[in-house]
Amino acid sequence: MPLSRSLSMTSLSGVLPAWEEDQLPVEDLLLFEVAWEVANKVGGIYTVIQSKAKVTVDEWGENYYMMGPYFEHNFKTQVEGCEPPNAAIRKAMDALIHNGCQVPALGNPFVILFDIGSAAWNLDRWKGDLWDTCHIGLPFHDREANDSLILGSLIAWFFREVTNHLEDKKNIISHFHEWQAGPGLILSRSRKIPMATIFTTHATLLGRYLCAGSVDFYNNLDKFDIDKEAGERQIYHRYCLERAAVHCAHVFTTVSQITAVEANHMLHRKPDIVTPNGLNVKKFSAMHEFQNLHSTNKTRIQEFVRGHFYGHLDFNLEKTLFFFIAGRYEFSNKGADIFLESLSRLNYLLRVHRNDMTVVVFFIMPAKTNNFNVESLKGQAIRKQLWDTAHTVKEKFGKKLYDALLKGHIPDMNSILDRDDFTIMKRAIFATQVHFALFSSLFRFMCCLKGFTLSSVMRLDHPQENKQCWF
């Protein structure tokens, strides 16, 4: 099958009837959402799928299924096994299981996971099928690409079985996310499986690589030699999978206008629809609930800060702003460089205007670790110890004050605390004293932060070495 534009724009008239939006018969449709990050957290797509799941289930009910790879550690912690209610889906799963593939089904929402390892013995044959279909070859050393082909082949096989058992009502919509799900879409279309397909890119594969290399990306979109750039980065086969999936899909979408421009240049197809990512604000619609939640979480953050900065808490937490940045540990791609530059400018303005406001910044980025950060745990333990000490002294203070008031006089406040109370408090204060920990290899955040002018000592946690840096 030639992967041409004419194929991707094949009319849907032979796949789904033309319904008006308000006449969509959800009860007669099956909606499948396919992604590598279904019940498998790698990046932001996991959050996108997780956050939309409840809304989609409310609208589609038992006709909505998610599909992704099976990993035992995710299976144990995120999902529960169940029996799918749809007879055609049960028969399709049984057909795959009968041929040696493990396909567990899970509920709320319904999730179908495919065990890649159980079907890996088919890899060479499926590589041949992919080559015969669209002349895309996968190198043996790229495990992620090979795993995506196994997953895609299982999914295409599954869709064939489902459509064979649906009889007359073969109304299926399949939504694929990112290049890892691309083989499933490509193979389904090449085998002429009767279903409507949607492909969504959250950011183009080559675009991610180019941005990671500190390239002036958006100002040079029309100047890149796409094939050359992908080949030099040894991802040409992945790029081909992504581009083929984009051109095979009936509908192509992106999540932002800037990504739509990127996809048009990188993948040579203009998105049909832009579906922006966003926040579900309905759960915060009751203002009093939102205020209570905000107050509770702010208190928890303040308690953490008290423990983290023990020994150097010389700022007022009531005059403190908390900033957050979260994402994969990619300095440029996730905007950490711009974020740090903004903090530097804010820091300068706070000093110039002698503002007493303090800013505490959280960098939430997963990285390799070898143990718990003992120093951070110690800080939280010391904070808890101080809290317990304060409560102990408060109880004794309150009892003595109560006894004095019962006798009809106001006690001398200088004598209401005895020597033992002062000893306990001094020991608690002494426990907050800290020592300096040094390490040789500073990561890029700290290199940028060295340019900050700070009015007091600032402690940073190194995410990989579990050590600390002091400025």
C-alpha positions as a Markdown table, in Angstrom:
| # | Residue | x | y | z |
|---|---|---|---|---|
| 1 | Met | 0.0 | 0.0 | 0.0 |
| 2 | Pro | 1.6 | 3.3 | -1.0 |
| 3 | Leu | 1.6 | 5.8 | 1.9 |
| 4 | Ser | 0.3 | 8.7 | -0.1 |
| 5 | Arg | -1.8 | 11.6 | 0.7 |
| 6 | Ser | -4.7 | 10.1 | -1.3 |
| 7 | Leu | -4.8 | 7.2 | 1.2 |
| 8 | Ser | -4.9 | 9.4 | 4.2 |
| 9 | Met | -7.7 | 11.4 | 2.9 |
| 10 | Thr | -9.8 | 8.4 | 1.8 |
| 11 | Ser | -13.5 | 9.3 | 2.4 |
| 12 | Leu | -15.0 | 8.1 | 5.7 |
| 13 | Ser | -18.2 | 7.3 | 3.9 |
| 14 | Gly | -17.4 | 3.7 | 3.7 |
| 15 | Val | -16.2 | 3.5 | 7.3 |
| 16 | Leu | -18.7 | 5.6 | 9.4 |
| 17 | Pro | -22.0 | 7.2 | 8.4 |
| 18 | Ala | -22.1 | 11.0 | 8.3 |
| 19 | Trp | -23.8 | 12.0 | 11.6 |
| 20 | Glu | -24.5 | 15.5 | 12.9 |
| 21 | Glu | -22.7 | 16.3 | 16.2 |
| 22 | Asp | -25.9 | 16.2 | 18.3 |
| 23 | Gln | -27.0 | 12.9 | 16.6 |
| 24 | Leu | -23.9 | 10.8 | 17.3 |
| 25 | Pro | -25.1 | 7.4 | 18.5 |
| 26 | Val | -22.6 | 6.8 | 21.2 |
| 27 | Glu | -24.4 | 3.6 | 22.3 |
| 28 | Asp | -23.7 | 2.0 | 18.8 |
| 29 | Leu | -20.0 | 3.1 | 18.7 |
| 30 | Leu | -16.8 | 1.8 | 20.2 |
| 31 | Leu | -14.1 | 4.3 | 21.0 |
| 32 | Phe | -10.5 | 3.0 | 21.5 |
| 33 | Glu | -7.6 | 5.2 | 22.7 |
| 34 | Val | -4.2 | 3.9 | 21.9 |
| 35 | Ala | -1.0 | 5.2 | 23.5 |
| 36 | Trp | 2.3 | 3.9 | 24.9 |
| 37 | Glu | 1.6 | 5.8 | 28.1 |
| 38 | Val | -1.7 | 4.2 | 29.0 |
| 39 | Ala | -1.2 | 3.0 | 32.6 |
| 40 | Asn | 2.5 | 3.6 | 31.9 |
| 41 | Lys | 3.8 | 7.0 | 33.1 |
| 42 | Val | 6.7 | 8.3 | 31.0 |
| 43 | Gly | 5.9 | 11.9 | 30.4 |
| 44 | Gly | 3.0 | 14.3 | 30.0 |
| 45 | Ile | 0.9 | 12.2 | 27.7 |
| 46 | Tyr | 0.1 | 10.0 | 30.6 |
| 47 | Thr | -1.4 | 13.0 | 32.4 |
| 48 | Val | -3.4 | 14.0 | 29.3 |
| 49 | Ile | -5.0 | 10.6 | 29.0 |
| 50 | Gln | -5.5 | 10.2 | 32.7 |
| 51 | Ser | -7.2 | 13.5 | 33.1 |
| 52 | Lys | -9.6 | 13.1 | 30.1 |
| 53 | Ala | -10.5 | 9.5 | 31.1 |
| 54 | Lys | -13.3 | 10.4 | 33.6 |
| 55 | Val | -15.0 | 12.9 | 31.2 |
| 56 | Thr | -14.8 | 10.4 | 28.4 |
| 57 | Val | -16.2 | 7.6 | 30.5 |
| 58 | Asp | -19.1 | 9.8 | 31.6 |
| 59 | Glu | -20.0 | 10.4 | 28.0 |
| 60 | Trp | -19.1 | 7.0 | 26.4 |
| 61 | Gly | -19.6 | 4.6 | 29.3 |
| 62 | Glu | -18.7 | 1.0 | 28.6 |
| 63 | Asn | -18.0 | 1.8 | 24.9 |
| 64 | Tyr | -14.7 | 3.5 | 25.7 |
| 65 | Tyr | -11.5 | 1.4 | 25.9 |
| 66 | Met | -7.9 | 2.4 | 26.4 |
| 67 | Met | -5.1 | 0.3 | 24.9 |
| 68 | Gly | -1.3 | 0.2 | 25.7 |
| 69 | Pro | 1.6 | -2.0 | 26.7 |
| 70 | Tyr | 1.6 | -4.3 | 29.7 |
| 71 | Phe | 4.2 | -3.8 | 32.4 |
| 72 | Glu | 3.9 | -5.9 | 35.5 |
| 73 | His | 4.9 | -3.1 | 38.0 |
| 74 | Asn | 2.2 | -0.8 | 36.5 |
| 75 | Phe | -0.4 | -3.6 | 36.5 |
| 76 | Lys | 0.1 | -4.2 | 40.2 |
| 77 | Thr | -0.1 | -0.5 | 41.3 |
| 78 | Gln | -2.5 | 1.2 | 38.9 |
| 79 | Val | -5.2 | -1.2 | 37.7 |
| 80 | Glu | -7.5 | -4.0 | 38.6 |
| 81 | Gly | -8.4 | -7.0 | 36.4 |
| 82 | Cys | -12.0 | -7.5 | 35.1 |
| 83 | Glu | -14.0 | -9.1 | 32.3 |
| 84 | Pro | -14.9 | -6.7 | 29.4 |
| 85 | Pro | -18.6 | -6.4 | 28.9 |
| 86 | Asn | -18.5 | -6.3 | 25.1 |
| 87 | Ala | -18.8 | -9.8 | 23.6 |
| 88 | Ala | -16.8 | -8.9 | 20.4 |
| 89 | Ile | -14.0 | -7.6 | 22.5 |
| 90 | Arg | -14.0 | -10.7 | 24.7 |
| 91 | Lys | -13.8 | -12.9 | 21.6 |
| 92 | Ala | -11.0 | -10.8 | 20.1 |
| 93 | Met | -9.0 | -11.1 | 23.4 |
| 94 | Asp | -9.6 | -14.9 | 23.5 |
| 95 | Ala | -8.3 | -15.2 | 19.9 |
| 96 | Leu | -5.0 | -13.4 | 20.8 |
| 97 | Ile | -4.6 | -15.4 | 24.0 |
| 98 | His | -5.2 | -18.7 | 22.1 |
| 99 | Asn | -2.2 | -17.7 | 19.9 |
| 100 | Gly | 0.1 | -17.3 | 22.9 |
| 101 | Cys | -0.4 | -13.5 | 23.6 |
| 102 | Gln | -1.2 | -12.2 | 27.0 |
| 103 | Val | -4.0 | -9.6 | 26.9 |
| 104 | Pro | -5.2 | -8.6 | 30.4 |
| 105 | Ala | -8.3 | -6.4 | 30.7 |
| 106 | Leu | -8.8 | -3.9 | 33.4 |
| 107 | Gly | -11.7 | -1.7 | 34.6 |
| 108 | Asn | -12.7 | 1.9 | 35.3 |
| 109 | Pro | -12.1 | 2.9 | 32.6 |
| 110 | Phe | -11.7 | -0.3 | 30.7 |
| 111 | Val | -8.0 | -0.8 | 29.8 |
| 112 | Ile | -6.6 | -3.5 | 27.5 |
| 113 | Leu | -2.9 | -4.1 | 27.9 |
| 114 | Phe | -0.8 | -6.1 | 25.5 |
| 115 | Asp | 2.2 | -8.1 | 26.8 |
| 116 | Ile | 5.0 | -7.3 | 24.4 |
| 117 | Gly | 7.2 | -10.0 | 25.8 |
| 118 | Ser | 4.7 | -12.8 | 25.1 |
| 119 | Ala | 4.6 | -11.9 | 21.4 |
| 120 | Ala | 8.3 | -11.0 | 20.8 |
| 121 | Trp | 8.9 | -14.2 | 19.0 |
| 122 | Asn | 6.9 | -12.7 | 16.1 |
| 123 | Leu | 9.1 | -9.7 | 15.7 |
| 124 | Asp | 11.1 | -10.8 | 12.6 |
| 125 | Arg | 7.9 | -11.7 | 10.8 |
| 126 | Trp | 6.2 | -8.5 | 11.7 |
| 127 | Lys | 9.3 | -6.5 | 10.6 |
| 128 | Gly | 8.9 | -8.1 | 7.3 |
| 129 | Asp | 5.2 | -7.2 | 7.2 |
| 130 | Leu | 6.0 | -3.6 | 7.9 |
| 131 | Trp | 8.6 | -3.5 | 5.2 |
| 132 | Asp | 6.3 | -5.1 | 2.7 |
| 133 | Thr | 3.6 | -2.6 | 3.7 |
| 134 | Cys | 5.4 | 0.7 | 3.7 |
| 135 | His | 9.2 | 0.0 | 3.2 |
| 136 | Ile | 10.1 | 1.1 | 6.7 |
| 137 | Gly | 12.9 | -1.0 | 8.2 |
| 138 | Leu | 13.6 | -1.1 | 11.9 |
| 139 | Pro | 17.2 | -1.6 | 13.2 |
| 140 | Phe | 17.6 | -4.5 | 15.7 |
| 141 | His | 19.3 | -2.3 | 18.3 |
| 142 | Asp | 16.4 | 0.1 | 18.7 |
| 143 | Arg | 14.4 | -1.7 | 21.4 |
| 144 | Glu | 11.7 | 1.1 | 21.7 |
| 145 | Ala | 10.9 | 1.0 | 18.0 |
| 146 | Asn | 10.8 | -2.8 | 18.0 |
| 147 | Asp | 8.5 | -2.8 | 21.0 |
| 148 | Ser | 6.2 | -0.2 | 19.3 |
| 149 | Leu | 6.0 | -2.5 | 16.3 |
| 150 | Ile | 5.1 | -5.5 | 18.4 |
| 151 | Leu | 2.5 | -3.4 | 20.2 |
| 152 | Gly | 1.1 | -2.1 | 16.9 |
| 153 | Ser | 1.0 | -5.5 | 15.3 |
| 154 | Leu | -1.0 | -6.9 | 18.3 |
| 155 | Ile | -3.4 | -3.9 | 18.2 |
| 156 | Ala | -4.0 | -4.3 | 14.4 |
| 157 | Trp | -4.6 | -8.0 | 15.0 |
| 158 | Phe | -7.0 | -7.2 | 17.8 |
| 159 | Phe | -8.9 | -4.7 | 15.7 |
| 160 | Arg | -9.2 | -7.3 | 12.9 |
| 161 | Glu | -10.7 | -9.8 | 15.4 |
| 162 | Val | -13.1 | -7.2 | 16.9 |
| 163 | Thr | -14.4 | -6.2 | 13.5 |
| 164 | Asn | -14.9 | -9.8 | 12.5 |
| 165 | His | -17.1 | -10.4 | 15.6 |
| 166 | Leu | -19.1 | -7.2 | 15.5 |
| 167 | Glu | -21.2 | -8.5 | 12.6 |
| 168 | Asp | -23.3 | -5.6 | 11.2 |
| 169 | Lys | -22.4 | -2.7 | 13.5 |
| 170 | Lys | -18.8 | -2.2 | 12.8 |
| 171 | Asn | -18.7 | 1.4 | 14.1 |
| 172 | Ile | -15.2 | 1.8 | 15.6 |
| 173 | Ile | -13.2 | 5.0 | 16.2 |
| 174 | Ser | -9.6 | 4.6 | 17.2 |
| 175 | His | -7.5 | 7.4 | 18.5 |
| 176 | Phe | -3.7 | 7.0 | 18.4 |
| 177 | His | -1.2 | 9.1 | 20.3 |
| 178 | Glu | 2.4 | 9.8 | 19.2 |
| 179 | Trp | 4.8 | 7.7 | 17.0 |
| 180 | Gln | 5.0 | 4.7 | 19.4 |
| 181 | Ala | 1.3 | 4.0 | 18.6 |
| 182 | Gly | 1.9 | 4.7 | 14.9 |
| 183 | Pro | 2.5 | 1.1 | 13.7 |
| 184 | Gly | -0.9 | 0.1 | 15.0 |
| 185 | Leu | -2.5 | 2.7 | 12.9 |
| 186 | Ile | -0.4 | 2.0 | 9.8 |
| 187 | Leu | -1.0 | -1.7 | 9.9 |
| 188 | Ser | -4.8 | -1.3 | 10.5 |
| 189 | Arg | -5.1 | 1.0 | 7.5 |
| 190 | Ser | -3.0 | -1.2 | 5.2 |
| 191 | Arg | -5.2 | -4.2 | 6.1 |
| 192 | Lys | -8.3 | -2.1 | 5.4 |
| 193 | Ile | -9.8 | -2.7 | 8.8 |
| 194 | Pro | -13.2 | -0.8 | 8.7 |
| 195 | Met | -12.8 | 1.9 | 11.4 |
| 196 | Ala | -12.2 | 5.6 | 11.6 |
| 197 | Thr | -8.7 | 6.6 | 12.8 |
| 198 | Ile | -7.4 | 9.7 | 14.5 |
| 199 | Phe | -3.7 | 10.5 | 15.1 |
| 200 | Thr | -2.6 | 13.1 | 17.6 |
| 201 | Thr | 1.0 | 14.4 | 18.0 |
| 202 | His | 1.8 | 16.3 | 21.2 |
| 203 | Ala | 5.2 | 17.4 | 19.7 |
| 204 | Thr | 6.9 | 16.0 | 16.7 |
| 205 | Leu | 9.7 | 13.5 | 17.3 |
| 206 | Leu | 12.3 | 15.4 | 15.2 |
| 207 | Gly | 11.3 | 18.6 | 16.8 |
| 208 | Arg | 12.0 | 17.2 | 20.3 |
| 209 | Tyr | 15.5 | 16.2 | 19.1 |
| 210 | Leu | 16.3 | 19.5 | 17.4 |
| 211 | Cys | 15.1 | 21.6 | 20.4 |
| 212 | Ala | 17.2 | 19.4 | 22.8 |
| 213 | Gly | 20.3 | 20.4 | 20.7 |
| 214 | Ser | 19.7 | 24.1 | 21.4 |
| 215 | Val | 18.7 | 24.8 | 17.8 |
| 216 | Asp | 16.9 | 28.0 | 16.9 |
| 217 | Phe | 13.9 | 25.8 | 16.0 |
| 218 | Tyr | 10.9 | 28.0 | 15.3 |
| 219 | Asn | 12.8 | 30.6 | 13.3 |
| 220 | Asn | 14.2 | 27.9 | 11.0 |
| 221 | Leu | 11.3 | 25.6 | 10.5 |
| 222 | Asp | 11.2 | 26.1 | 6.8 |
| 223 | Lys | 15.0 | 25.7 | 6.4 |
| 224 | Phe | 15.6 | 22.2 | 7.9 |
| 225 | Asp | 16.5 | 19.3 | 5.6 |
| 226 | Ile | 14.1 | 16.9 | 7.5 |
| 227 | Asp | 15.5 | 13.6 | 6.1 |
| 228 | Lys | 19.1 | 14.7 | 6.7 |
| 229 | Glu | 18.4 | 15.9 | 10.3 |
| 230 | Ala | 16.6 | 12.7 | 11.2 |
| 231 | Gly | 19.3 | 10.5 | 9.7 |
| 232 | Glu | 22.1 | 12.3 | 11.5 |
| 233 | Arg | 20.3 | 11.7 | 14.8 |
| 234 | Gln | 19.8 | 8.0 | 13.9 |
| 235 | Ile | 16.0 | 8.3 | 14.3 |
| 236 | Tyr | 15.1 | 8.2 | 10.6 |
| 237 | His | 13.1 | 5.0 | 11.0 |
| 238 | Arg | 11.1 | 6.5 | 13.9 |
| 239 | Tyr | 10.5 | 9.6 | 11.9 |
| 240 | Cys | 9.2 | 7.5 | 9.1 |
| 241 | Leu | 6.8 | 5.7 | 11.4 |
| 242 | Glu | 5.5 | 9.0 | 12.7 |
| 243 | Arg | 5.1 | 10.5 | 9.3 |
| 244 | Ala | 3.4 | 7.4 | 7.9 |
| 245 | Ala | 0.9 | 7.4 | 10.8 |
| 246 | Val | 0.1 | 11.1 | 10.3 |
| 247 | His | -0.6 | 10.5 | 6.6 |
| 248 | Cys | -2.6 | 7.3 | 7.1 |
| 249 | Ala | -4.9 | 8.8 | 9.7 |
| 250 | His | -8.4 | 9.9 | 8.6 |
| 251 | Val | -8.1 | 12.9 | 11.0 |
| 252 | Phe | -4.8 | 14.4 | 12.2 |
| 253 | Thr | -4.8 | 16.6 | 15.3 |
| 254 | Thr | -2.3 | 18.5 | 17.5 |
| 255 | Val | -2.6 | 20.0 | 20.9 |
| 256 | Ser | -1.6 | 23.6 | 20.2 |
| 257 | Gln | -1.4 | 26.1 | 17.3 |
| 258 | Ile | 2.4 | 26.2 | 17.6 |
| 259 | Thr | 2.6 | 22.4 | 17.4 |
| 260 | Ala | 0.3 | 22.6 | 14.3 |
| 261 | Val | 2.8 | 24.8 | 12.6 |
| 262 | Glu | 5.6 | 22.5 | 13.6 |
| 263 | Ala | 3.8 | 19.4 | 12.3 |
| 264 | Asn | 3.0 | 21.1 | 9.0 |
| 265 | His | 6.8 | 21.6 | 8.4 |
| 266 | Met | 8.1 | 18.5 | 10.0 |
| 267 | Leu | 5.5 | 15.9 | 8.9 |
| 268 | His | 4.1 | 17.7 | 5.8 |
| 269 | Arg | 0.5 | 17.6 | 6.8 |
| 270 | Lys | -1.5 | 20.4 | 8.2 |
| 271 | Pro | -3.6 | 19.3 | 11.2 |
| 272 | Asp | -7.3 | 19.0 | 10.6 |
| 273 | Ile | -8.2 | 20.1 | 14.2 |
| 274 | Val | -6.3 | 21.6 | 17.1 |
| 275 | Thr | -7.5 | 20.2 | 20.4 |
| 276 | Pro | -5.7 | 22.2 | 23.2 |
| 277 | Asn | -4.7 | 20.6 | 26.4 |
| 278 | Gly | -6.2 | 22.3 | 29.5 |
| 279 | Leu | -7.3 | 22.0 | 33.1 |
| 280 | Asn | -10.5 | 20.5 | 34.3 |
| 281 | Val | -11.8 | 23.5 | 36.3 |
| 282 | Lys | -15.2 | 22.0 | 37.0 |
| 283 | Lys | -14.0 | 20.2 | 40.1 |
| 284 | Phe | -13.0 | 23.6 | 41.5 |
| 285 | Ser | -16.3 | 25.3 | 40.6 |
| 286 | Ala | -17.4 | 25.7 | 44.2 |
| 287 | Met | -15.4 | 28.6 | 45.5 |
| 288 | His | -15.4 | 27.6 | 49.2 |
| 289 | Glu | -14.1 | 24.2 | 48.3 |
| 290 | Phe | -11.4 | 25.7 | 46.2 |
| 291 | Gln | -10.4 | 28.0 | 49.0 |
| 292 | Asn | -10.3 | 25.2 | 51.6 |
| 293 | Leu | -8.2 | 23.1 | 49.3 |
| 294 | His | -5.8 | 25.9 | 48.6 |
| 295 | Ser | -5.4 | 26.7 | 52.3 |
| 296 | Thr | -4.8 | 23.0 | 53.2 |
| 297 | Asn | -2.2 | 22.4 | 50.5 |
| 298 | Lys | -0.5 | 25.7 | 51.2 |
| 299 | Thr | -0.1 | 24.6 | 54.8 |
| 300 | Arg | 1.4 | 21.3 | 53.7 |
| 301 | Ile | 3.9 | 23.2 | 51.5 |
| 302 | Gln | 4.8 | 25.5 | 54.3 |
| 303 | Glu | 5.5 | 22.6 | 56.6 |
| 304 | Phe | 7.8 | 21.0 | 54.0 |
| 305 | Val | 9.7 | 24.3 | 53.6 |
| 306 | Arg | 10.1 | 24.6 | 57.3 |
| 307 | Gly | 11.8 | 21.2 | 57.3 |
| 308 | His | 13.8 | 21.7 | 54.2 |
| 309 | Phe | 15.3 | 25.0 | 55.2 |
| 310 | Tyr | 15.9 | 24.1 | 58.8 |
| 311 | Gly | 18.6 | 26.2 | 60.3 |
| 312 | His | 18.2 | 28.9 | 57.7 |
| 313 | Leu | 14.5 | 29.8 | 57.9 |
| 314 | Asp | 15.1 | 33.5 | 58.2 |
| 315 | Phe | 12.1 | 34.6 | 56.1 |
| 316 | Asn | 8.4 | 35.0 | 56.8 |
| 317 | Leu | 6.4 | 32.2 | 55.3 |
| 318 | Glu | 3.3 | 34.4 | 55.3 |
| 319 | Lys | 5.2 | 36.6 | 52.8 |
| 320 | Thr | 6.4 | 33.8 | 50.6 |
| 321 | Leu | 5.4 | 32.9 | 47.1 |
| 322 | Phe | 5.7 | 29.3 | 45.9 |
| 323 | Phe | 6.6 | 28.7 | 42.2 |
| 324 | Phe | 6.6 | 25.3 | 40.5 |
| 325 | Ile | 8.0 | 23.9 | 37.3 |
| 326 | Ala | 7.5 | 20.2 | 36.5 |
| 327 | Gly | 8.4 | 17.9 | 33.6 |
| 328 | Arg | 11.1 | 15.6 | 32.3 |
| 329 | Tyr | 14.7 | 16.5 | 33.0 |
| 330 | Glu | 15.2 | 18.4 | 29.7 |
| 331 | Phe | 16.8 | 21.7 | 30.3 |
| 332 | Ser | 15.6 | 23.5 | 27.2 |
| 333 | Asn | 12.7 | 21.5 | 25.9 |
| 334 | Lys | 10.7 | 21.9 | 29.1 |
| 335 | Gly | 11.5 | 25.6 | 29.4 |
| 336 | Ala | 13.7 | 25.4 | 32.5 |
| 337 | Asp | 16.2 | 27.8 | 30.9 |
| 338 | Ile | 13.6 | 30.5 | 30.4 |
| 339 | Phe | 12.1 | 29.8 | 33.8 |
| 340 | Leu | 15.5 | 30.3 | 35.5 |
| 341 | Glu | 16.2 | 33.5 | 33.5 |
| 342 | Ser | 12.8 | 34.8 | 34.6 |
| 343 | Leu | 13.7 | 34.0 | 38.2 |
| 344 | Ser | 17.0 | 35.9 | 37.8 |
| 345 | Arg | 15.2 | 39.0 | 36.7 |
| 346 | Leu | 12.6 | 38.7 | 39.4 |
| 347 | Asn | 15.4 | 38.3 | 42.0 |
| 348 | Tyr | 17.0 | 41.5 | 40.7 |
| 349 | Leu | 13.8 | 43.5 | 40.9 |
| 350 | Leu | 13.1 | 42.3 | 44.4 |
| 351 | Arg | 16.5 | 43.5 | 45.5 |
| 352 | Val | 16.3 | 46.8 | 43.7 |
| 353 | His | 12.9 | 47.6 | 45.2 |
| 354 | Arg | 13.9 | 46.2 | 48.6 |
| 355 | Asn | 10.8 | 44.0 | 48.7 |
| 356 | Asp | 10.5 | 41.7 | 51.7 |
| 357 | Met | 8.7 | 39.1 | 49.7 |
| 358 | Thr | 10.4 | 35.7 | 49.5 |
| 359 | Val | 10.1 | 33.3 | 46.5 |
| 360 | Val | 10.5 | 29.5 | 47.0 |
| 361 | Val | 10.8 | 27.5 | 43.8 |
| 362 | Phe | 10.2 | 23.8 | 43.3 |
| 363 | Phe | 11.9 | 22.0 | 40.4 |
| 364 | Ile | 9.9 | 18.8 | 40.0 |
| 365 | Met | 11.9 | 16.7 | 37.5 |
| 366 | Pro | 12.4 | 12.9 | 37.7 |
| 367 | Ala | 16.0 | 11.8 | 37.6 |
| 368 | Lys | 18.1 | 8.8 | 38.4 |
| 369 | Thr | 18.5 | 8.2 | 42.1 |
| 370 | Asn | 20.3 | 5.7 | 44.3 |
| 371 | Asn | 18.8 | 6.3 | 47.7 |
| 372 | Phe | 16.6 | 8.6 | 49.7 |
| 373 | Asn | 18.0 | 12.0 | 50.4 |
| 374 | Val | 18.9 | 11.5 | 54.1 |
| 375 | Glu | 19.5 | 15.2 | 54.7 |
| 376 | Ser | 16.0 | 16.1 | 53.5 |
| 377 | Leu | 14.5 | 13.3 | 55.6 |
| 378 | Lys | 16.5 | 14.6 | 58.6 |
| 379 | Gly | 15.2 | 18.1 | 58.0 |
| 380 | Gln | 11.6 | 16.9 | 58.1 |
| 381 | Ala | 12.3 | 14.8 | 61.2 |
| 382 | Ile | 13.8 | 17.8 | 63.0 |
| 383 | Arg | 10.8 | 20.0 | 62.0 |
| 384 | Lys | 8.5 | 17.3 | 63.5 |
| 385 | Gln | 10.7 | 17.2 | 66.7 |
| 386 | Leu | 10.5 | 21.0 | 67.0 |
| 387 | Trp | 6.7 | 20.9 | 66.6 |
| 388 | Asp | 6.4 | 18.2 | 69.3 |
| 389 | Thr | 8.7 | 20.1 | 71.6 |
| 390 | Ala | 6.6 | 23.3 | 71.2 |
| 391 | His | 3.5 | 21.3 | 71.9 |
| 392 | Thr | 5.0 | 19.8 | 75.0 |
| 393 | Val | 6.1 | 23.1 | 76.4 |
| 394 | Lys | 2.7 | 24.6 | 75.5 |
| 395 | Glu | 0.9 | 22.0 | 77.5 |
| 396 | Lys | 3.1 | 22.6 | 80.5 |
| 397 | Phe | 2.7 | 26.4 | 80.1 |
| 398 | Gly | -1.0 | 26.1 | 79.8 |
| 399 | Lys | -1.4 | 23.9 | 82.9 |
| 400 | Lys | 0.7 | 26.3 | 85.0 |
| 401 | Leu | -1.2 | 29.3 | 83.7 |
| 402 | Tyr | -4.5 | 27.5 | 84.4 |
| 403 | Asp | -3.5 | 26.6 | 88.0 |
| 404 | Ala | -2.4 | 30.2 | 88.7 |
| 405 | Leu | -5.7 | 31.7 | 87.3 |
| 406 | Leu | -7.7 | 29.3 | 89.5 |
| 407 | Lys | -5.9 | 30.8 | 92.5 |
| 408 | Gly | -6.9 | 34.2 | 91.4 |
| 409 | His | -3.6 | 35.8 | 90.3 |
| 410 | Ile | -1.6 | 36.4 | 87.1 |
| 411 | Pro | 1.7 | 34.5 | 87.2 |
| 412 | Asp | 5.1 | 35.9 | 86.5 |
| 413 | Met | 5.7 | 35.0 | 82.9 |
| 414 | Asn | 9.5 | 34.8 | 83.5 |
| 415 | Ser | 9.0 | 32.0 | 86.1 |
| 416 | Ile | 6.3 | 30.0 | 84.4 |
| 417 | Leu | 8.9 | 28.1 | 82.4 |
| 418 | Asp | 11.4 | 26.1 | 84.5 |
| 419 | Arg | 15.0 | 25.0 | 83.7 |
| 420 | Asp | 13.9 | 21.8 | 82.1 |
| 421 | Asp | 11.7 | 23.6 | 79.6 |
| 422 | Phe | 14.6 | 25.8 | 78.5 |
| 423 | Thr | 16.9 | 22.8 | 78.2 |
| 424 | Ile | 14.4 | 21.0 | 76.0 |
| 425 | Met | 14.0 | 24.0 | 73.8 |
| 426 | Lys | 17.7 | 24.6 | 73.5 |
| 427 | Arg | 18.3 | 21.0 | 72.5 |
| 428 | Ala | 15.6 | 21.4 | 69.8 |
| 429 | Ile | 17.2 | 24.6 | 68.5 |
| 430 | Phe | 20.7 | 22.9 | 68.5 |
| 431 | Ala | 19.4 | 20.1 | 66.4 |
| 432 | Thr | 18.6 | 22.6 | 63.6 |
| 433 | Gln | 22.3 | 23.5 | 63.1 |
| 434 | Val | 23.6 | 22.4 | 59.7 |
| 435 | His | 26.9 | 21.6 | 58.1 |
| 436 | Phe | 28.1 | 22.3 | 54.5 |
| 437 | Ala | 28.0 | 19.5 | 52.0 |
| 438 | Leu | 30.1 | 19.9 | 48.8 |
| 439 | Phe | 30.2 | 18.1 | 45.6 |
| 440 | Ser | 32.2 | 18.5 | 42.5 |
| 441 | Ser | 29.8 | 18.1 | 39.5 |
| 442 | Leu | 27.2 | 20.9 | 39.4 |
| 443 | Phe | 24.3 | 20.3 | 37.1 |
| 444 | Arg | 23.0 | 23.0 | 34.7 |
| 445 | Phe | 20.4 | 24.4 | 37.0 |
| 446 | Met | 23.1 | 25.3 | 39.6 |
| 447 | Cys | 25.3 | 26.7 | 36.9 |
| 448 | Cys | 22.5 | 29.2 | 36.1 |
| 449 | Leu | 21.7 | 29.8 | 39.7 |
| 450 | Lys | 25.3 | 30.9 | 40.4 |
| 451 | Gly | 24.4 | 34.1 | 38.6 |
| 452 | Phe | 21.8 | 34.9 | 41.2 |
| 453 | Thr | 22.6 | 37.5 | 43.9 |
| 454 | Leu | 21.2 | 36.1 | 47.1 |
| 455 | Ser | 20.8 | 38.0 | 50.4 |
| 456 | Ser | 21.2 | 34.8 | 52.5 |
| 457 | Val | 22.3 | 31.2 | 52.2 |
| 458 | Met | 20.3 | 29.1 | 49.9 |
| 459 | Arg | 20.3 | 25.3 | 49.9 |
| 460 | Leu | 19.7 | 23.2 | 46.8 |
| 461 | Asp | 19.2 | 19.5 | 46.4 |
| 462 | His | 21.1 | 17.8 | 43.6 |
| 463 | Pro | 18.6 | 15.4 | 42.0 |
| 464 | Gln | 21.0 | 12.7 | 41.0 |
| 465 | Glu | 23.8 | 12.6 | 43.6 |
| 466 | Asn | 21.5 | 13.3 | 46.5 |
| 467 | Lys | 23.9 | 15.9 | 47.8 |
| 468 | Gln | 23.5 | 19.6 | 48.4 |
| 469 | Cys | 24.9 | 22.9 | 47.2 |
| 470 | Trp | 25.2 | 26.0 | 49.2 |
| 471 | Phe | 25.3 | 29.6 | 47.8 |
